[in-house]
Amino acid sequence: MTERMLSDKWNAFKRDLDIANGATVENGKITKSTLAPDLTMYIFRHTFASDCQAAGIPINVAKEFMGHADISTTAQTYTHMVDDVFDVNRRRLEHMTSERIDNIRKKRSTGKIIKLNK
C-alpha cells in the first residue's frame, strides 16, 4: 500500500467516524467535527492495548497481537490501568481465594489429606 493510499483510507475512516459521532454535515462536507484535531492512527494502538486488557486478554497475547518483541513495551507504553479492570480482577482474585479456602475447610472437615500444589 502506498503512502497516498494509506492516507486516503485514513481520511475516509476519520470522516465515517466523525459522522457516526454526530458531526455536522452540509452539502456533503463536514462543517463541525466531533473529532480531536490531533487524532492519529497511532492513538488507536493505545486504545487497542487497553481494550485487550479490559477484555482480560493476557498481556503476553496482546504483545503478540501488537507485534512487540519485548513485553515491557506493551506493558509500559501501551496499556493504561482502568479502574474497572482493576476492580474486576481484584474481585476475581478474592473469589478464587475464597473458593480455595472453602475447599480446604471442606477437606479438613471430611478428614481428607490436603495436598498443596507446587
C-alpha positions as CSV (number, residue, x, y, z in Angstrom):
1,M,0.0,0.0,0.0
2,T,1.4,3.4,-1.0
3,E,1.6,6.3,1.4
4,R,-1.1,8.0,-0.6
5,M,-3.5,5.0,-0.4
6,L,-2.9,4.8,3.3
7,S,-3.7,8.5,3.7
8,D,-6.9,8.2,1.7
9,K,-8.1,5.2,3.7
10,W,-7.3,7.0,7.0
11,N,-9.1,10.1,5.9
12,A,-12.2,8.1,4.8
13,F,-12.1,6.3,8.1
14,K,-11.9,9.6,10.1
15,R,-14.8,11.0,8.0
16,D,-17.0,8.0,8.7
17,L,-16.1,8.0,12.4
18,D,-16.8,11.7,12.6
19,I,-20.2,11.4,11.0
20,A,-21.0,8.4,13.2
21,N,-20.2,10.5,16.2
22,G,-22.6,13.2,15.2
23,A,-20.5,15.7,13.1
24,T,-22.5,18.4,11.3
25,V,-22.5,17.7,7.5
26,E,-23.7,20.3,5.0
27,N,-23.6,19.7,1.2
28,G,-21.5,16.6,1.8
29,K,-18.8,18.5,3.8
30,I,-18.2,18.2,7.5
31,T,-18.8,21.7,8.9
32,K,-18.5,20.9,12.6
33,S,-16.3,17.9,13.5
34,T,-16.6,15.8,16.7
35,L,-13.0,14.5,16.4
36,A,-9.9,15.9,18.2
37,P,-7.7,17.7,15.6
38,D,-4.7,15.6,16.7
39,L,-6.4,12.2,16.1
40,T,-3.8,9.9,14.6
41,M,-3.7,6.2,13.7
42,Y,-1.0,5.8,16.4
43,I,-3.5,6.6,19.1
44,F,-5.6,3.5,18.3
45,R,-2.7,1.3,19.3
46,H,-3.1,2.5,22.8
47,T,-6.8,2.0,22.7
48,F,-6.4,-1.5,21.3
49,A,-3.9,-2.5,24.0
50,S,-6.2,-1.1,26.7
51,D,-9.2,-2.8,25.2
52,C,-7.2,-6.1,25.2
53,Q,-6.5,-5.5,28.9
54,A,-10.2,-4.7,29.6
55,A,-11.3,-7.9,27.8
56,G,-9.0,-10.0,30.0
57,I,-6.6,-10.9,27.3
58,P,-3.2,-11.9,28.9
59,I,-0.5,-9.3,28.3
60,N,1.8,-11.8,26.6
61,V,-1.0,-12.4,24.0
62,A,-1.6,-8.7,23.5
63,K,2.2,-8.4,23.0
64,E,2.0,-10.8,20.1
65,F,-1.1,-9.1,18.6
66,M,0.7,-5.8,18.6
67,G,4.0,-7.3,17.2
68,H,6.2,-6.2,20.0
69,A,9.5,-8.0,20.6
70,D,9.5,-7.1,24.3
71,I,6.6,-7.4,26.7
72,S,7.7,-4.3,28.6
73,T,6.8,-2.2,25.5
74,T,3.3,-3.5,25.7
75,A,3.0,-3.2,29.4
76,Q,4.7,0.2,30.0
77,T,3.9,2.1,26.8
78,Y,0.5,0.9,25.5
79,T,-1.6,-0.4,28.4
80,H,-3.2,2.0,30.9
81,M,-4.8,1.0,34.1
82,V,-8.5,1.4,34.0
83,D,-10.3,1.4,37.4
84,D,-12.9,-1.1,36.2
85,V,-10.3,-3.5,35.1
86,F,-8.5,-3.3,38.4
87,D,-11.7,-3.8,40.4
88,V,-12.9,-6.7,38.3
89,N,-9.6,-8.5,38.7
90,R,-9.4,-7.7,42.4
91,R,-12.9,-9.3,42.8
92,R,-11.8,-12.4,40.7
93,L,-8.8,-12.9,42.9
94,E,-10.9,-12.5,46.1
95,H,-13.4,-15.1,44.7
96,M,-10.7,-17.6,43.8
97,T,-9.0,-17.2,47.2
98,S,-12.3,-17.6,49.0
99,E,-13.1,-20.8,47.0
100,R,-9.7,-22.3,47.8
101,I,-10.2,-21.6,51.5
102,D,-13.6,-23.1,51.4
103,N,-12.3,-26.2,49.7
104,I,-9.5,-26.6,52.3
105,R,-12.0,-26.3,55.1
106,K,-14.3,-28.9,53.5
107,K,-11.4,-31.3,53.1
108,R,-10.3,-30.8,56.7
109,S,-13.9,-31.5,57.9
110,T,-14.1,-34.7,56.0
111,G,-10.6,-35.9,57.1
112,K,-9.2,-35.9,53.5
113,I,-5.5,-35.3,53.1
114,I,-4.7,-31.9,51.7
115,K,-2.0,-31.7,49.0
116,L,-0.6,-28.3,48.2
117,N,0.2,-27.5,44.5
118,K,3.8,-26.6,44.0
